[in-house]
Amino acid sequence: MQVGDRRDTDVRHEDQRPPAAVLFDALGHDYEKAFAHAPAHLSALEWLIERLPPAARTLDVGSGTGRPTAAALIEAGHSVLGVDISPVMIEIATRQVPEAEFRCGDIRELPLEADSFDGVCVFFSLLQMTRAEQSAVTRRLASALKPGGHLVLATVPADVEDVELVFMGQPVRATSFAERDIPGIVEAAGLTVLSGHSTSFTPHHPDAEPEPHLFLHCRREETRH
């Protein structure tokens, strides 16, 4: 084998990471700077915090740098388990919000005990999954909620599957649902959509463009059908 030839066994460890980990490892603090002050995100957090019982147990899916979500929940007196597939994000979050617990892992595989969380946050963390995976994860998160618990979900509504695009200067493949279909996915998981909010937001980044955002405020009813 000549210099420059490459065998399958020579593939770098970096190339074996999940695409979402590669993306958010690269973004790091830039993601927080771009999104942490989004008004609709902060409003959804406020909505959830107002409905949590004292010292609630909460789950932050795709916890990123820990700001603003985990930090706001901790400040309100609640405990937080943050899960992110990016080790870089987990390292930043652990440093920035030391009062919370953060785990590096894939929410599709992480064991979740049923009826164990008072609140769940899912802010833009499903977009690199297939549609089937997004539906399955939403069902898992609904089951992890206690009866009467609340979940806030944010996504970019679009009728696309595995589309290639550039996000904040990084290549990414994304999948989502048309806006009209997303409430049905949540309701099929066993949640009631109490309210929704559609908006447009331009991240604070030189390569960013306006994005449609959909926020759903949901509850697991006391008795599931």
C-alpha positions in Angstrom: 0.0 0.0 0.0 1.5 3.3 -1.1 1.6 6.5 1.0 -1.8 8.2 0.7 -3.7 4.9 0.3 -6.4 4.4 2.9 -7.8 1.1 4.2 -11.2 0.8 5.9 -9.4 0.0 9.1 -7.7 3.4 8.9 -11.0 5.4 9.1 -10.6 8.1 11.8 -12.5 7.7 15.0 -14.1 11.2 14.2 -15.7 9.7 11.1 -17.4 7.0 13.1 -19.2 9.5 15.3 -22.9 10.0 14.8 -23.6 13.0 12.4 -25.3 15.0 15.2 -22.2 14.6 17.4 -19.9 15.8 14.6 -22.1 18.8 13.9 -22.5 20.0 17.5 -19.0 19.2 18.5 -18.0 21.6 15.7 -20.5 24.3 16.8 -19.8 24.3 20.5 -20.3 27.8 22.0 -21.4 29.2 18.7 -24.7 27.4 19.0 -25.4 29.0 22.4 -24.5 32.4 21.0 -26.9 31.9 18.0 -29.9 30.5 19.9 -29.8 31.1 23.6 -31.7 34.4 23.5 -34.5 33.3 21.1 -37.7 34.8 22.6 -40.0 31.9 21.8 -37.5 29.5 23.4 -37.4 31.5 26.6 -41.2 31.9 26.6 -41.6 28.1 26.3 -39.2 27.6 29.2 -41.2 30.1 31.3 -44.4 28.3 30.4 -43.0 25.0 31.6 -41.5 26.4 34.8 -44.8 27.9 35.8 -46.4 24.5 35.7 -43.8 22.4 37.4 -44.2 21.4 41.1 -41.6 22.5 43.6 -38.2 20.7 43.2 -39.4 19.0 40.0 -37.4 16.4 38.2 -36.8 17.4 34.6 -35.2 16.0 31.5 -33.5 18.2 28.9 -33.1 16.3 25.6 -30.3 17.7 23.4 -29.1 19.8 26.3 -26.3 21.5 24.3 -24.3 24.0 26.4 -26.7 24.0 29.3 -27.9 27.5 28.4 -30.6 28.6 28.5 -32.7 25.5 29.3 -30.8 23.6 32.1 -29.6 26.9 33.7 -33.2 28.3 33.9 -34.6 25.1 35.4 -31.8 25.0 38.0 -32.4 28.6 38.8 -36.1 27.9 39.4 -35.2 25.2 42.0 -35.6 22.0 39.9 -33.2 19.1 39.2 -32.1 18.5 35.7 -30.9 15.5 33.7 -29.4 16.8 30.4 -28.7 14.4 27.6 -26.7 15.2 24.5 -24.9 13.1 21.9 -22.0 15.6 21.6 -19.2 15.2 24.1 -18.1 18.8 23.5 -21.5 20.1 24.4 -21.6 17.9 27.6 -18.2 19.2 28.7 -19.3 22.8 28.2 -22.7 22.2 29.9 -21.1 20.5 32.9 -18.8 23.5 33.4 -21.5 26.1 32.9 -24.3 24.5 34.9 -22.5 22.3 37.5 -25.7 21.9 39.5 -27.3 19.8 36.8 -26.4 16.2 35.8 -25.4 15.7 32.1 -24.9 12.5 30.3 -23.3 12.0 26.9 -25.6 9.6 25.0 -28.2 8.9 22.4 -31.7 9.6 23.6 -32.9 6.8 21.3 -31.0 4.3 23.4 -30.8 5.8 26.8 -32.9 3.9 29.4 -35.8 6.0 30.6 -37.8 4.9 33.6 -41.6 5.3 33.1 -43.4 8.0 35.0 -40.2 9.5 36.3 -40.1 13.1 35.2 -42.3 16.1 36.0 -41.1 18.0 32.9 -39.4 17.3 29.6 -37.7 19.8 27.2 -37.2 18.8 23.5 -35.7 21.8 21.8 -34.7 21.1 18.2 -33.1 17.8 19.2 -34.9 15.4 16.9 -34.1 16.8 13.4 -31.3 14.4 12.6 -33.4 11.4 13.2 -35.6 9.6 10.7 -39.4 10.2 11.0 -39.9 6.8 12.5 -37.2 7.5 15.1 -38.7 10.9 15.9 -42.1 9.3 16.5 -40.6 6.6 18.6 -38.6 9.0 20.8 -41.6 11.2 21.4 -43.5 8.1 22.6 -40.6 7.2 24.9 -40.5 10.7 26.3 -44.2 10.8 26.9 -44.0 7.5 28.8 -41.1 8.9 30.9 -43.4 11.8 32.0 -45.4 11.4 35.2 -49.2 11.6 34.8 -50.0 15.3 34.8 -46.4 16.2 33.7 -45.6 18.7 31.0 -43.5 18.6 27.9 -42.3 21.4 25.6 -41.2 20.5 22.1 -39.7 22.8 19.5 -38.8 21.9 15.9 -38.3 23.3 12.5 -41.5 22.3 10.6 -40.9 21.2 7.0 -42.1 18.4 4.8 -38.5 17.0 4.2 -36.7 13.7 4.7 -32.9 13.4 4.8 -32.4 16.7 3.0 -28.9 18.0 2.8 -28.3 21.6 3.9 -25.8 23.9 5.5 -26.5 25.0 9.1 -24.3 27.7 10.6 -21.6 26.9 8.1 -21.7 23.1 8.8 -23.1 20.4 6.4 -26.1 18.6 7.9 -28.8 16.2 6.8 -32.2 16.9 8.4 -35.7 15.4 8.5 -38.9 16.9 9.8 -42.7 16.9 9.3 -45.0 19.4 7.8 -46.4 21.8 10.5 -49.9 20.4 10.2 -48.7 16.9 11.0 -46.5 17.5 14.1 -49.4 17.8 16.6 -50.6 14.4 15.5 -47.2 12.9 16.2 -47.3 14.3 19.7 -50.9 13.2 20.3 -50.2 9.7 19.0 -47.5 9.5 21.7 -50.1 10.0 24.4 -49.8 13.7 25.0 -52.4 16.5 24.8 -51.3 19.6 22.9 -52.4 22.5 25.1 -51.1 25.2 22.8 -48.8 25.9 20.0 -46.8 28.8 18.7 -45.3 29.3 15.2 -42.6 32.0 14.7 -39.6 32.8 12.6 -36.2 33.3 14.1 -32.8 34.2 12.6 -29.9 32.8 14.6 -27.2 35.2 15.6 -24.6 33.8 13.2 -23.1 35.3 10.0 -24.2 32.3 7.9 -27.7 32.0 9.4 -31.0 32.5 7.6 -34.5 32.9 9.0 -35.9 29.6 10.2 -39.6 28.7 10.9 -39.9 27.4 14.4 -42.8 25.6 16.0 -43.3 25.3 19.7 -45.8 22.9 21.3 -46.9 23.0 24.9 -48.1 19.6 26.0 -49.3 17.6 29.0 -49.6 13.9 29.8 -53.1 13.4 31.2 -53.7 11.8 34.5 -55.4 8.8 32.8 -54.0 7.6 29.5 -56.3 6.1 26.9 
